[in-house]
Amino acid sequence: MKWHVITGEYPPQRGGVSDYTQQVARGLLAAGDQVEVWAPPCREDPGAEPGLQLHRLPDDFGPRSIAAMQRTLQPSSGTRVLVQFVPHAFGWRAMNLPLCVWLAARYRKNLSVTFHEVSYPVGREQSLRHNLLGVVTRLMALTLARAAHDIIVTTPTWERLLGNSIARQHKTQWAPVPGNIPVISDPAAVNSLRTRFANSDSPILGHFSTYGSLIAKSLLQIFPLIMSANRDLPILLLGRGSEAFRQRLVGEHPSLEDRIYAMGELPPADLSRHIAACDLFAQFYPDGITCRRTSTMALLEHGRAVATTNGPLTENIWRESNAVAMAPADAPAQLVQLVVEMSRDELQRRRLESAALATYDQHFDIRHTIAALRRNLPATEAAN
C-alpha cells in the first residue's frame, strides 16, 4: 500500500500535528507500507528518514503546490491520500477552500482525512471577519469529509461537528492523538534532577504546556494557592513559554521564587527525564481534558499521576478509565484541593500511575491509530 500524506507541518517544523504526522508515517512504514509526505517549505534540514520520501512544496499550498502535487501524485487503486486537516496549516489565512475542492475532486476514491480540528466557531458575539472564517473553515471540512473514503477524528466531538449525515455515509473512526515525547529510562539522571529541585522528601509538582493566555491566567491563580497549602512543594514548569510564565508568577508572588523552576523548551530526551522526575502534574484546561491534549498524553505514556479538569469537551474515556484525577473546569478551587491531597497521598499517586500506563497502552498508543487507518483498506491492499 502506498500513502501520500498531506500535512501543514512536518519535522523539523514544530507542532503537535508535525510530531503526530511523523509518528503516523513511521507507523505505516513499520506496517510494510510505502509513505511519501507532502509539506510546506522549511529552511531547516530534516535529515534522512529511512524508507520515507519527503516532498517540500514550493509554497503554503497555493497554486504552485497544487500543480506540483498534480504532476506527481496520481490517483490509483493502490494509493491512499491522507490529509492531516487543520485549517490554519494550509495557508490562505486558514481559508484555503480551493485546496480542499481540488483534493475532493481529484482523489475522491482514494481520500482519507484525519480531523485534528474541524472549523473555527461562529457566533453573534464575534466580528464579521471571524464569522467568515468560521463559515469558510466549515465548508473546507465538509468538502473533504463528503469526499473521503474514510475519516479519522481525534476526538468524538469532531464527529458531532461534522454531522450525522456524513457519519452515516462514511466509516468514521476515533483514534486519539498519542504522546509525542519518547520515554527515556535513565534513573540516575532522574534522581539527580529530583535532588536539584526537591529540598527534602517532598514530591515535585509538574506542569507541561505552552502557557497560552487562557491557561496561564488560571495557573497564576491556582499555583500560589497550591504552594500556600503545601509549603514544601516545589513546582517544575516544562514546555515552551515556561520561563516567561515563571517571571510573571514570581513577579506577582516573590516569596515563591525559590520553589518555582522553569526549564523552557528542552530536547525530547531531556524533557522525558524531567517529566519522570515529577511525582504529579497539575494540568488545567478551560474546556476540560480531551484526547487531543498531547501534553497530557505524554504524561500518561510516562506513567505520571495527573490532576486535571473535567469540562464540556471531556470524553467519557477519562471518566471510565480513572487514568487521571479530575475536578470541574469551572471550579479552580476544587482542582487546588485535589492537587494538595494528591501531594500528600503517595498511595493515590501510585494508583494513578498504574492506571495511566494501562490506559495509554489500551487506547492511546500509536499502534491504534495505524490499525484504524489500515482497517478500511481492501483485503488485498491491507495484506500488502
Sequence and secondary structure as in RCSB ss.txt:
>XXXX:A:sequence
MKWHVITGEYPPQRGGVSDYTQQVARGLLAAGDQVEVWAPPCREDPGAEPGLQLHRLPDDFGPRSIAAMQRTLQP
SSGTRVLVQFVPHAFGWRAMNLPLCVWLAARYRKNLSVTFHEVSYPVGREQSLRHNLLGVVTRLMALTLARAAHD
IIVTTPTWERLLGNSIARQHKTQWAPVPGNIPVISDPAAVNSLRTRFANSDSPILGHFSTYGSLIAKSLLQIFPL
IMSANRDLPILLLGRGSEAFRQRLVGEHPSLEDRIYAMGELPPADLSRHIAACDLFAQFYPDGITCRRTSTMALL
EHGRAVATTNGPLTENIWRESNAVAMAPADAPAQLVQLVVEMSRDELQRRRLESAALATYDQHFDIRHTIAALRR
NLPATEAAN
>XXXX:A:secstr
 EEEEE S  TTS SHHHHHHHHHHHHHHHTT EEEEEE   SS     TTEEEEE SSSSSHHHHHHHHHH   
 TTEEEEEEE GGGGSGGG  HHHHHHHHHHSGGGEEEEES       TTS HHHHHHHHHHHHHHHHHHHH SE
EEESSHHHHHHH HHHHHHSEEEE      S     HHHHHHHHHHH SSS   EEEES   HHHHHHHHHHHHH
HHHH TT  EEEESTTHHHHHHHHHHH GGGGGGEEE  S  HHHHHHHHHH SEEEE  TT   TT HHHHHHH
HTT EEEEEE TT  HHHHHH  SEEEETT HHHHHHHHHHHHT HHHHHHHHHHHHHHIIIIISHHHHHHHHHH
TS HHHHH 
